[in-house]
Amino acid sequence: MKVIDLRSDTVTQPTREMRAAMMAAPLGDDVFGDDPSVNALQDHVAALLGKEAALFMPTGTQSNLCGLMAHCQRGDEYIVGQGAHTYRWEAGGAAVMGSIQPQPLNNQPDGSLALADIEAAIKPDDPHFARSRLLCLENTIGGKVLSLDYQRAATDLARSKGLAAHLDGARLFNAAVAMGGDAKANARRIADLYDSVSVCFSKGLGAPVGSALVGSSDLIARAKRIRKMAGGTMRQAGLLAAAAQHALDHHVERLAEDHANARLLAEGLTGLPGVTVVTPDTNIVFVDLAKDRDGQAVVKAAEARGVRFTGLYRLRFVTHLDVTREDVERALRILREIF
């Protein structure tokens, strides 16, 4: 029986059409800058998000790291949420490798950072303090979509204080689809608010590997040098770039299916004893359990019956292109029996 893997949208397998695009990709040596598939992807992503240049990276962690280090020098500071991936889930890379001090702030329930908290965290120009240089937001964050008005207010505030703004947009297109209307135009509207954006191809878009950093030509030139130091340059990377290009061409609008499946899952779990479901904005469903319930026992019982998800600090289910409506319905039957 098929295993229903809801651990993350990173577990997706390349589709048959994506594999064909990879095999047909013209290749070169990207270290020399002559892989045509990489170059075409970078040009496409930059144009799509309204920036001068883009740089293809192996991972989103590296893309964010190169972005932060391109913005900040040793002894600088970036303002970020406590729950943000760049602070909590990327091994402290900005501090360890970039000597950039994080200034973490509490995320609000909707994932945002309070504007008053951002303003209060910006340091005066005084040798006692690290230099506040960058505001780093994330959209989506924990599956929640930051409103365009909020992002505009936050980035305007940052710039009024002399800070640049970076977006960890690992699931940027999930946010863009959830906004309704033209998803790619929405992605451009979001990206326009930031000096740099990192976007991931290996989550909901379904590519096997890869992210891109977009920004000004100068920033991307600095990031390219940092990528080299971080070991991120690849040779015939066009195989992977072709997968990312196929994902952009064919897998953006279909993210709405993942969002619908997440809503179906959330609705089906709501009302079960000892279960509190967080209504999803996109493709991530969080479930909090009553204190007398053992989350790890639930995870193990479900996995034994062919349903996989995570329970590190709360139960987390992520829908994606390899999970159908029928899979969600089957998972719900199993979870109801376990609960």
N, C-alpha and C positions, 0 to 999 in steps of 0.2 A: 504494500500500500504506500502511496506517495506520502513522504514526510512534508508536513506543512511548516515551513520555516519562517517564523515571524520575528526572528531575533533582530533583524535589521534589513534595510533595503540595500545593504552592501552585499548580500548573499546571492544576488541575481546572477543568472547565467546568460552569456551572450546569446541572442536569438540566432536562428539560422541565417537570417538576412544580414545581421551584424557580422557574423563570421565570414560570410561571403564578401562583405565590404572590406574586412580586414585582409583577406587573402588577395584581393584585387588592388590593394593600395600601392601606389608607386612609392618607392623608398629611396632614401639617401642616408647621409650621416648627419644627424641633428647637431652633433658637437661642432661640425663645420658649418652648420646652418643651411644645409642643402637637402634636407628631407622635405620633399614637396608636400607630403600629406600633413606633416607637422606645421609647416609654414601656412598651408591653406587653412588648417584649423585655427591657428593663432589669429590670422587675419579675420576669419569669420567671427570668432568670439569677440574680438575687439570691436568690430563693426556692430555686432548684435547688441552689445552692451554700451556702445557709444564712447569707447575709449580709444586712445591713440595706438595702444599696443597690448599684446597679450603674451604670456609665457606658459607653455605646457609643462606640467609638473607630474611626477609619479603619484603624489598623494596630496590630499587636502591639508594635512598637517604641515607638509613642506611648503605648500603654497601660502598658507597663513604665516609661517615662520619667515619666508622670504619677503612677504609683504611688510610684516612688522619691522624686520631688520632694514628694509629699504627706506622706511619712514623714519626710524629712530636710530640714534647712536648710543654708545655706551653711556650709562648714566641718565638716559632719557626715561620717560615713563609713559605707559599707555593705560588708559582708563577702560575698564572692562567689567562685565558682570561676573559675579561669583559662580554662576552656573554656565558660563560661556565655554565653548569648546577650547578656544585659544588659551584660556586660563586653567580650566579644570582637567581637560582630557587630552592635552598634547604634551605631557611630560615636562611641563615647565620650560619648554624650549626657548621661549623669548628671553627668559631670565638666564638660563644656563648657557645658551649659545650666543645670545645677542647682548647679554648684560643690560637688558631692558627691564626696568622695574615695573611690575604690574601694580596697578591701583584698583583692586577689586571692589565692586559695589554690590549691594544686595539687589537681585533681580526682583521686580514687582511680579505679582501673580500672572500678568500677561506676558512676562518675559522681558519687558522693557526695563530701562534704568530711569529712575525719576530724574527729571531735568534739574531739580534743585540739588539732588545728590551729585550729579555730574558737575554742576557749577561749583559746588562746595569742594569737590575733590581736585579741581584745577589749582596747581600750586602757583604762588607768586614767583616772580623772577628774583630768586634769592639763593645764594650759594648753599644755604642749609638744606635745600630741597632738590630732589630729582626734578628734571625739566619735563613738565607736562607737554607732550608732543602729539598724542594720538588718541582719538576715541575709537574704540573697536566695538561694534555691535554685531549681532548675529540674527539672521532671518532666513528660514524659520529658526526658532529656538525652542527646543523641547517640543517641536511640532507646532508651535504657536506662531502666528503671522503678526509681525509688527505692522501697524498701520502706516500708510504713506505719510500722513500728517505728522505722526510721532517721529518718524525717521527724519523728516524735513526739519522739525523743530530741534531735534537733538544735534543734527549735523550743522544746522545754522548756529546753534549755541557754541559748538566746538570751534567753528571757524571764527566766530566773533571774539574768541579768546586765543586765537592764533594756533589752534590745533587742526591737524588733518583728520580725516575720517576713513576708516577701513571697515568693510563689511565681510564677515565670514558668511558667505552665501552658499554654503555647501548644498543646501536645499533651496536655493534661490528660486528655481522654477516651480517648486511646490508652492512657495509663497505667491508667485506670479499667477499660477493657475487658480489658487484659492481666491484671488482678488476678483475673478470673473472677467469676461471679455477676452481680448487678445493677450495671450500669456506672454508672448515674446515682447510685445510692446510694454506690458507691465514690468517685465524684467528690466527693460531699458529705463523705465521711469524710476525704478528703485536704484539702479546703478548710477543714474545721473546725480544722485544725492551724495555719492561717495568719491573719494580720491582714488580708492583702489577697492577691488572686489575679488574675492576668491570664490570660484564656482566649481562644484564637483560633478564629474560625469559618472562615477561608479556607485552612486546611491540610486535614487529613484529613476534616473535616466538609463540605468542598466548597462553601462559600459563596464568592462572588467577592471579597468585601472584608469586613473588620471583625474587631474584637476587643472584649472587654469587660473592664473592671476592676471587681472587686467588693470590698466592705469595709464599714466602718461608715459611717453617714450623714455623720459629720463628715469622715472621710477622703475620701469621694466628693465632698463639697462643695469641699474643697480641690483635689482632682484636676480638678474641672470648671473652676475658674478657671485652672488650669495648662493644661488642654486648649485653652482660649480663647487663651492667650498663644502656644501652640504651633501655632495655626492649625488645630486639629482639629475645630472646630464645623462642622456641616453643616446644610443647610436641610431639604429634603424627603428626609431620610435614611431614611425608612420603607421605601423600595424595597430598601435594603441590609439593614435590620433584618429585613424579611420573609424575605429569603434566609437570614439567620442563624437565625431562628426555625424555618424549614422544616428546616434542617440539624439543629438540636437535636431536632426531632420525629421525623426520619426517618433520620438518618445516623449515629447514635451506635453502635448495636449492630452495624451492618454493618462497622465498623472491624475486626472480627474477620476478615473476608475479606482485608483488606489485610495483616494480620499473617500469615495463612496463606500468602498469596502471597509475602511476604518470606521466610518459612521455606523455601518451595519454591525460590526463587531462590538462597538461601544454600546449600541442600543440593546444588543443581545445579552450583554453582561450586566447591564443596569438592572438593579433590583435584586440581584442574587444576595444571599445572606453573607454579611461580613465583607462586602465588596463595595468600594466607592470608585466610580468611573469618572475620569476627567474627560469631558466632551472634547473630541479632537477637532482641530482646525484643518488638519491636513491628513497625513498618513501614519501618525504615531498616536497610539492609545496608551495612556497610563492608567494603572489600576492600583489603588491603595487598599490594603487588607486590614481588617480588624486585628487588634493586638494578639488575639488568641489564635490567629491563623499563621501557619508557617509557610512563608512565601517560597522558600527553597523546596519544601515538600510538594507544593503545587507545581512548581517547575518540573521536578523530577517525575511526578505522576503523569503530567501531560506529555512529557518527552517519551515516556514508556509507551504512550498510545499514539505517537506520531505527530505531536504538535510541539514545536520548539519556540520558546520566547525567553526573555531574560528577566531576572529578578534581583538585580544587584542591590537596589535600595527600594524599589517598588516594581511591580510587574510592568513590563513594557512590551508592547506588540507593535510591529511595523509592517504595514502592507506594502506590496510592491508588484512588479509586473509578472512575477512567477507565482502569485497568489490570486486565485480566481474567487468569484463570489461563492461558488460551490465549496471551495476550500474553507472559506470563512464560515459557511454554514456548518460544515463538518466539524471545524474547530470549536464552534459554539456548542454543538451537541456534547462533545467530549468535556469541555470546560464546565458546562452545567452539571454534568454527572459528577465531576470531581468536587465542585463546590457544594 
